[in-house]
Amino acid sequence: MSSSTISDDDRDRIRAHLAAGETVGAIARALGRHRQTVSRVKADLDRQDGTRLAVKLNFRVTEAEHAHLLAALRSTDLTVSEAIRHLVRQATSLLALQSPEIEAVAAARRDLAAVGNNLNQLARLGAVGRLHWKAGDAALVRKVAARVDDLVDEVVGLIAEAQGRASFDPVVEQTKAAAK
């Protein structure tokens, strides 16, 4: 095997093999290096691009929850660890909502529920023949539709803002930092 000093050219060759998807052992054999040397280059590369899995989580689930997770994984080619990381990335957008945003979403939901009740009442009156349109009714319906659109836009905006804060993507974070 080669000496412990590794040249930049050797690092580049190892990186190229890693990018091609080769295993640490296969790269070590192909380049005549120790597996540990290749592993260190891989760890350096993982640290640089933010993909190193540095935190281990241990938690308990019920037998039924475990069975459901395994059943869901059978239809994908994800490992349990990859699936949990995916779920964490999805859940952070929900957890990132702050108290004022939660209150705003709740208020928008109440407004939408009130509009829904009004529309249900109109539908019932129309179904039994008790709804008689007048000249201003069409304008009122357009006004209600516009209010529903405004509320939907407000809720979508709040959720998008929360998701933006909860980004795990290092490229997005670097882009935001560079823009400042």
C-alpha positions as CSV (number, residue, x, y, z in Angstrom):
1,M,0.0,0.0,0.0
2,S,1.1,3.6,-0.5
3,S,2.4,5.9,2.2
4,S,0.1,7.9,4.5
5,T,0.5,11.1,2.6
6,I,-2.1,11.5,-0.1
7,S,-1.7,13.9,-3.0
8,D,-4.3,16.2,-4.4
9,D,-4.4,14.1,-7.6
10,D,-5.1,10.9,-5.5
11,R,-7.9,12.8,-3.7
12,D,-9.4,13.8,-7.0
13,R,-9.2,10.2,-8.3
14,I,-10.9,9.0,-5.1
15,R,-13.6,11.7,-5.4
16,A,-14.2,10.7,-9.1
17,H,-14.6,7.0,-8.1
18,L,-17.0,8.0,-5.2
19,A,-19.0,10.1,-7.7
20,A,-19.3,7.1,-9.9
21,G,-20.9,5.2,-7.1
22,E,-18.1,2.8,-6.3
23,T,-17.7,1.4,-2.8
24,V,-14.8,2.4,-0.4
25,G,-13.4,-1.1,-0.6
26,A,-13.4,-1.2,-4.4
27,I,-11.8,2.2,-4.7
28,A,-9.1,1.2,-2.1
29,R,-8.3,-1.9,-4.1
30,A,-8.3,-0.1,-7.5
31,L,-6.0,2.7,-6.3
32,G,-3.8,0.6,-4.0
33,R,-4.8,2.6,-0.9
34,H,-6.0,1.7,2.6
35,R,-9.7,1.6,3.1
36,Q,-9.3,4.1,5.9
37,T,-7.6,6.6,3.6
38,V,-10.5,6.4,1.2
39,S,-13.0,6.6,4.0
40,R,-11.3,9.8,5.3
41,V,-11.5,11.4,1.8
42,K,-15.2,10.4,1.7
43,A,-15.9,11.9,5.1
44,D,-14.1,15.1,4.1
45,L,-16.3,15.3,1.0
46,D,-19.5,14.6,3.0
47,R,-18.6,17.3,5.5
48,Q,-18.0,19.8,2.7
49,D,-21.3,19.2,1.0
50,G,-23.4,19.0,4.2
51,T,-24.5,15.4,3.6
52,R,-22.7,13.8,6.5
53,L,-25.1,12.0,8.8
54,A,-23.7,13.1,12.1
55,V,-26.6,12.7,14.5
56,K,-28.1,9.3,15.5
57,L,-31.7,9.3,16.8
58,N,-33.1,6.5,18.9
59,F,-36.9,6.4,19.4
60,R,-39.6,3.9,20.1
61,V,-42.6,3.0,18.1
62,T,-45.4,0.5,18.6
63,E,-45.4,-2.8,16.8
64,A,-48.3,-1.6,14.7
65,E,-46.4,1.6,13.7
66,H,-43.3,-0.4,12.9
67,A,-45.4,-2.7,10.7
68,H,-47.0,0.2,8.9
69,L,-43.6,1.8,8.2
70,L,-42.1,-1.5,6.9
71,A,-45.2,-2.0,4.7
72,A,-44.9,1.5,3.3
73,L,-41.2,1.0,2.6
74,R,-41.8,-2.2,0.6
75,S,-43.3,-0.1,-2.2
76,T,-40.2,2.2,-2.3
77,D,-36.5,1.5,-2.5
78,L,-35.8,3.7,0.6
79,T,-34.1,2.4,3.7
80,V,-35.7,3.0,7.1
81,S,-33.1,5.7,7.8
82,E,-33.8,7.4,4.4
83,A,-37.6,7.3,5.0
84,I,-37.3,8.8,8.5
85,R,-35.0,11.6,7.1
86,H,-37.6,12.3,4.4
87,L,-40.4,12.4,7.0
88,V,-38.3,14.8,9.1
89,R,-37.8,17.2,6.2
90,Q,-41.5,17.1,5.4
91,A,-42.6,17.6,9.0
92,T,-40.4,20.6,9.7
93,S,-42.5,22.7,7.4
94,L,-45.5,21.9,9.7
95,L,-43.5,22.4,12.8
96,A,-42.0,25.7,11.6
97,L,-45.3,27.5,11.9
98,Q,-45.0,30.1,14.7
99,S,-47.8,31.2,17.0
100,P,-49.0,34.3,15.0
101,E,-49.0,32.1,11.8
102,I,-51.0,29.4,13.5
103,E,-53.5,32.0,14.7
104,A,-53.7,33.5,11.2
105,V,-54.3,30.1,9.7
106,A,-57.0,29.4,12.3
107,A,-58.7,32.7,11.6
108,A,-58.6,32.0,7.8
109,R,-60.1,28.6,8.5
110,R,-62.9,30.1,10.5
111,D,-63.6,32.6,7.7
112,L,-63.6,29.8,5.1
113,A,-66.0,27.8,7.3
114,A,-68.4,30.7,7.6
115,V,-68.3,31.2,3.8
116,G,-68.9,27.4,3.4
117,N,-71.9,27.6,5.7
118,N,-73.4,30.5,3.7
119,L,-72.9,28.6,0.5
120,N,-74.6,25.5,2.0
121,Q,-77.5,27.6,3.0
122,L,-77.8,29.1,-0.5
123,A,-77.6,25.6,-2.0
124,R,-80.4,24.3,0.3
125,L,-82.6,27.2,-0.5
126,G,-82.0,26.6,-4.2
127,A,-82.7,22.9,-3.9
128,V,-86.2,23.5,-2.4
129,G,-87.0,26.3,-4.8
130,R,-86.9,29.1,-2.2
131,L,-84.0,31.0,-3.8
132,H,-85.0,33.8,-6.0
133,W,-82.3,35.7,-7.7
134,K,-82.3,39.5,-7.7
135,A,-80.3,42.0,-9.7
136,G,-77.5,42.3,-7.0
137,D,-77.2,38.5,-6.2
138,A,-74.6,37.9,-9.0
139,A,-72.4,40.7,-7.6
140,L,-72.7,39.2,-4.1
141,V,-71.6,35.8,-5.3
142,R,-68.6,37.3,-7.1
143,K,-67.7,39.1,-3.8
144,V,-67.9,35.8,-1.8
145,A,-65.8,34.1,-4.5
146,A,-63.2,36.9,-4.3
147,R,-63.0,36.6,-0.5
148,V,-62.5,32.8,-0.7
149,D,-59.7,33.4,-3.2
150,D,-58.1,36.0,-0.8
151,L,-58.3,33.6,2.1
152,V,-56.8,30.7,0.1
153,D,-53.9,33.0,-1.0
154,E,-53.3,34.1,2.6
155,V,-53.1,30.5,3.8
156,V,-50.8,29.4,1.0
157,G,-48.6,32.4,1.6
158,L,-48.3,31.6,5.4
159,I,-47.4,28.0,4.7
160,A,-44.9,28.9,2.0
161,E,-43.2,31.3,4.3
162,A,-43.0,28.6,7.0
163,Q,-41.6,26.1,4.6
164,G,-39.0,28.5,3.4
165,R,-37.7,28.9,7.0
166,A,-37.6,25.2,7.5
167,S,-35.4,24.4,4.5
168,F,-32.8,21.7,5.1
169,D,-31.3,22.2,1.7
170,P,-27.7,23.4,2.2
171,V,-27.7,24.8,-1.4
172,V,-30.7,26.9,-0.6
173,E,-29.1,28.2,2.6
174,Q,-25.8,29.0,0.7
175,T,-27.8,30.8,-2.0
176,K,-29.7,32.8,0.7
177,A,-26.4,33.7,2.4
178,A,-24.8,34.7,-0.8
179,A,-27.7,37.0,-1.7
180,K,-27.4,38.9,1.5
